């Protein structure tokens, strides 16, 4: 990567690269790559984006990112390199193409202690996401509790597991009719 950056001399000057870094948010790159904001798992300072089983967290006012499922992290150029598997020069060209791209800002709701109190048990259950390979619930059940992936897939398909708040696990308790009771 350093060799790529030193080869920039003729194509892009350091000042131009710094300007691009300031003008293009990591969120713009992710939105272009069809990642969606996970508003429930995001804060104003750390916005979580998902695409299938992939997760990227954008921080530092959109100037930095990291992948919580690996050691990958960096700036907008590193994000393009990571997602598109390209070198720095091609990544810089792709970042330049995003100058002026308007990102969709999440609509932040004020935190409320009463959130969810007016919902029924079934509505609260349905509002939670099912686990997926790589989610904290999946990693715990597969890695720590040693449940094999086929068993997890069957439990998820049967609607028996949900991602709880802050990495917790919700397991359905149902009545004879299959309605969630706890």
BAMAR-962391 format. One record per residue (C-alpha): residue number from 1; residue in three letters; chain; x, y, z. Coordinates in Angstrom, 2 decimals, padded with zeros to 5 digits. Layout:
N
NODE, NUM, ALA, A, X, Y, Z
...
//
This chain:
182
NODE, 1, UNK, A, 000.00, 000.00, 000.00
NODE, 2, UNK, A, 002.85, 002.42, 000.75
NODE, 3, UNK, A, 004.23, 001.77, -002.73
NODE, 4, UNK, A, 000.84, 002.68, -004.18
NODE, 5, UNK, A, 000.71, 005.89, -002.14
NODE, 6, UNK, A, 004.21, 006.94, -003.20
NODE, 7, UNK, A, 003.31, 006.34, -006.86
NODE, 8, UNK, A, 000.59, 008.97, -006.61
NODE, 9, UNK, A, 002.97, 011.86, -007.32
NODE, 10, UNK, A, 002.01, 012.27, -010.95
NODE, 11, UNK, A, -001.71, 011.62, -010.53
NODE, 12, UNK, A, -002.71, 013.24, -007.24
NODE, 13, UNK, A, -000.89, 015.53, -004.85
NODE, 14, UNK, A, -001.02, 015.04, -001.11
NODE, 15, UNK, A, -003.13, 018.20, -000.73
NODE, 16, UNK, A, -005.72, 016.81, -003.16
NODE, 17, UNK, A, -005.86, 013.57, -001.21
NODE, 18, UNK, A, -006.43, 015.45, 002.05
NODE, 19, UNK, A, -009.20, 017.47, 000.38
NODE, 20, UNK, A, -010.89, 014.27, -000.81
NODE, 21, UNK, A, -010.60, 012.80, 002.68
NODE, 22, UNK, A, -012.41, 015.90, 004.04
NODE, 23, UNK, A, -015.07, 015.98, 001.32
NODE, 24, UNK, A, -016.15, 012.33, 001.24
NODE, 25, UNK, A, -017.60, 010.60, 004.27
NODE, 26, UNK, A, -017.20, 006.89, 004.92
NODE, 27, UNK, A, -021.01, 006.83, 005.13
NODE, 28, UNK, A, -021.19, 007.90, 001.46
NODE, 29, UNK, A, -019.00, 004.96, 000.45
NODE, 30, UNK, A, -021.16, 002.54, 002.43
NODE, 31, UNK, A, -024.42, 003.96, 001.12
NODE, 32, UNK, A, -023.12, 003.64, -002.47
NODE, 33, UNK, A, -022.17, 000.03, -001.67
NODE, 34, UNK, A, -025.78, -000.64, -000.57
NODE, 35, UNK, A, -025.09, -000.87, 003.16
NODE, 36, UNK, A, -028.00, 000.19, 005.37
NODE, 37, UNK, A, -027.88, 002.03, 008.68
NODE, 38, UNK, A, -028.85, -000.08, 011.67
NODE, 39, UNK, A, -030.45, 002.75, 013.62
NODE, 40, UNK, A, -031.23, 000.57, 016.65
NODE, 41, UNK, A, -027.57, -000.31, 017.09
NODE, 42, UNK, A, -026.17, 003.14, 016.24
NODE, 43, UNK, A, -025.35, 006.27, 018.17
NODE, 44, UNK, A, -024.60, 009.76, 016.89
NODE, 45, UNK, A, -020.86, 009.06, 017.34
NODE, 46, UNK, A, -020.78, 005.49, 016.00
NODE, 47, UNK, A, -023.16, 004.61, 013.17
NODE, 48, UNK, A, -023.52, 000.91, 012.39
NODE, 49, UNK, A, -024.01, -000.11, 008.76
NODE, 50, UNK, A, -025.04, -003.60, 007.60
NODE, 51, UNK, A, -025.10, -005.45, 004.30
NODE, 52, UNK, A, -026.08, -009.06, 004.80
NODE, 53, UNK, A, -023.64, -010.44, 007.37
NODE, 54, UNK, A, -021.17, -007.59, 006.88
NODE, 55, UNK, A, -020.94, -004.84, 009.49
NODE, 56, UNK, A, -019.01, -001.57, 009.34
NODE, 57, UNK, A, -019.05, 001.07, 012.08
NODE, 58, UNK, A, -018.43, 004.68, 011.03
NODE, 59, UNK, A, -016.95, 007.00, 013.64
NODE, 60, UNK, A, -014.96, 010.24, 013.91
NODE, 61, UNK, A, -017.74, 012.29, 012.29
NODE, 62, UNK, A, -017.69, 010.07, 009.20
NODE, 63, UNK, A, -013.91, 010.21, 008.73
NODE, 64, UNK, A, -013.04, 006.79, 010.17
NODE, 65, UNK, A, -014.44, 003.27, 010.16
NODE, 66, UNK, A, -013.82, -000.21, 011.54
NODE, 67, UNK, A, -015.11, -003.71, 010.96
NODE, 68, UNK, A, -016.05, -005.24, 014.34
NODE, 69, UNK, A, -015.75, -008.75, 012.85
NODE, 70, UNK, A, -012.11, -008.28, 011.83
NODE, 71, UNK, A, -009.15, -005.99, 012.47
NODE, 72, UNK, A, -009.92, -003.84, 009.41
NODE, 73, UNK, A, -010.15, -000.08, 010.00
NODE, 74, UNK, A, -009.05, 003.19, 008.48
NODE, 75, UNK, A, -010.12, 006.25, 006.52
NODE, 76, UNK, A, -012.36, 006.62, 003.47
NODE, 77, UNK, A, -009.61, 005.36, 001.13
NODE, 78, UNK, A, -008.99, 002.28, 003.25
NODE, 79, UNK, A, -012.73, 001.59, 003.29
NODE, 80, UNK, A, -012.91, 001.56, -000.52
NODE, 81, UNK, A, -009.84, -000.67, -000.66
NODE, 82, UNK, A, -011.43, -003.01, 001.93
NODE, 83, UNK, A, -014.86, -003.24, 000.27
NODE, 84, UNK, A, -013.83, -003.28, -003.38
NODE, 85, UNK, A, -010.50, -005.14, -003.04
NODE, 86, UNK, A, -008.66, -002.50, -005.07
NODE, 87, UNK, A, -005.38, -000.67, -004.64
NODE, 88, UNK, A, -005.01, 002.87, -003.37
NODE, 89, UNK, A, -004.95, 004.57, -006.79
NODE, 90, UNK, A, -008.16, 002.96, -008.00
NODE, 91, UNK, A, -009.72, 003.51, -004.58
NODE, 92, UNK, A, -008.79, 007.21, -004.68
NODE, 93, UNK, A, -010.49, 007.52, -008.07
NODE, 94, UNK, A, -013.63, 005.91, -006.66
NODE, 95, UNK, A, -013.58, 008.25, -003.66
NODE, 96, UNK, A, -013.21, 011.23, -006.03
NODE, 97, UNK, A, -016.35, 010.07, -007.86
NODE, 98, UNK, A, -018.29, 010.51, -004.59
NODE, 99, UNK, A, -017.48, 014.20, -004.06
NODE, 100, UNK, A, -020.81, 015.95, -003.55
NODE, 101, UNK, A, -022.71, 012.71, -002.84
NODE, 102, UNK, A, -025.45, 013.50, -000.31
NODE, 103, UNK, A, -025.70, 010.85, 002.39
NODE, 104, UNK, A, -028.96, 009.90, 004.05
NODE, 105, UNK, A, -028.73, 011.17, 007.60
NODE, 106, UNK, A, -030.42, 008.96, 010.20
NODE, 107, UNK, A, -033.30, 010.53, 012.06
NODE, 108, UNK, A, -032.17, 010.39, 015.66
NODE, 109, UNK, A, -034.86, 009.94, 018.26
NODE, 110, UNK, A, -034.26, 011.12, 021.81
NODE, 111, UNK, A, -033.46, 008.28, 024.15
NODE, 112, UNK, A, -036.40, 007.34, 026.29
NODE, 113, UNK, A, -036.60, 005.16, 029.34
NODE, 114, UNK, A, -040.18, 004.29, 028.38
NODE, 115, UNK, A, -039.18, 002.95, 024.95
NODE, 116, UNK, A, -040.97, -000.33, 024.32
NODE, 117, UNK, A, -043.20, -000.12, 027.39
NODE, 118, UNK, A, -046.31, 000.38, 025.29
NODE, 119, UNK, A, -045.57, -002.63, 023.08
NODE, 120, UNK, A, -046.96, -006.07, 023.72
NODE, 121, UNK, A, -044.61, -008.98, 024.30
NODE, 122, UNK, A, -045.24, -010.28, 020.77
NODE, 123, UNK, A, -044.61, -006.81, 019.26
NODE, 124, UNK, A, -041.34, -006.46, 021.19
NODE, 125, UNK, A, -040.29, -009.95, 020.02
NODE, 126, UNK, A, -041.10, -009.15, 016.39
NODE, 127, UNK, A, -039.19, -005.85, 016.57
NODE, 128, UNK, A, -035.91, -007.65, 017.34
NODE, 129, UNK, A, -033.66, -008.98, 014.57
NODE, 130, UNK, A, -032.98, -012.66, 014.09
NODE, 131, UNK, A, -029.32, -013.65, 014.63
NODE, 132, UNK, A, -027.08, -014.12, 011.57
NODE, 133, UNK, A, -023.63, -015.65, 011.10
NODE, 134, UNK, A, -021.21, -013.22, 012.71
NODE, 135, UNK, A, -023.74, -011.52, 015.01
NODE, 136, UNK, A, -022.93, -011.40, 018.71
NODE, 137, UNK, A, -025.68, -013.94, 019.47
NODE, 138, UNK, A, -024.41, -016.30, 016.77
NODE, 139, UNK, A, -020.79, -015.97, 017.94
NODE, 140, UNK, A, -021.79, -016.67, 021.54
NODE, 141, UNK, A, -024.01, -019.67, 020.79
NODE, 142, UNK, A, -021.62, -021.18, 018.24
NODE, 143, UNK, A, -018.29, -020.18, 019.76
NODE, 144, UNK, A, -018.90, -020.26, 023.52
NODE, 145, UNK, A, -021.84, -022.66, 023.84
NODE, 146, UNK, A, -020.63, -024.84, 020.91
NODE, 147, UNK, A, -024.01, -025.12, 019.17
NODE, 148, UNK, A, -023.38, -026.24, 015.58
NODE, 149, UNK, A, -024.49, -023.93, 012.74
NODE, 150, UNK, A, -027.19, -026.33, 011.43
NODE, 151, UNK, A, -028.89, -026.30, 014.86
NODE, 152, UNK, A, -028.67, -022.49, 015.02
NODE, 153, UNK, A, -030.11, -022.18, 011.51
NODE, 154, UNK, A, -033.06, -024.42, 012.43
NODE, 155, UNK, A, -033.75, -022.45, 015.63
NODE, 156, UNK, A, -033.60, -019.16, 013.68
NODE, 157, UNK, A, -035.82, -020.55, 010.91
NODE, 158, UNK, A, -038.32, -021.68, 013.57
NODE, 159, UNK, A, -038.32, -018.13, 014.98
NODE, 160, UNK, A, -036.96, -019.15, 018.38
NODE, 161, UNK, A, -033.98, -016.74, 018.67
NODE, 162, UNK, A, -033.59, -012.96, 018.55
NODE, 163, UNK, A, -030.79, -010.46, 019.05
NODE, 164, UNK, A, -031.42, -008.75, 022.37
NODE, 165, UNK, A, -030.16, -005.33, 023.45
NODE, 166, UNK, A, -026.42, -004.84, 023.95
NODE, 167, UNK, A, -025.45, -008.25, 022.58
NODE, 168, UNK, A, -027.88, -010.28, 024.69
NODE, 169, UNK, A, -029.86, -013.27, 023.45
NODE, 170, UNK, A, -033.61, -013.65, 023.44
NODE, 171, UNK, A, -034.91, -017.24, 023.27
NODE, 172, UNK, A, -038.63, -017.73, 022.71
NODE, 173, UNK, A, -040.86, -019.39, 025.23
NODE, 174, UNK, A, -044.09, -020.36, 023.46
NODE, 175, UNK, A, -047.47, -021.78, 024.37
NODE, 176, UNK, A, -049.03, -024.85, 022.72
NODE, 177, UNK, A, -050.23, -022.69, 019.83
NODE, 178, UNK, A, -046.69, -021.43, 019.17
NODE, 179, UNK, A, -047.38, -017.88, 020.41
NODE, 180, UNK, A, -044.44, -016.23, 022.20
NODE, 181, UNK, A, -045.25, -015.97, 025.89
NODE, 182, UNK, A, -041.90, -014.94, 027.28
//
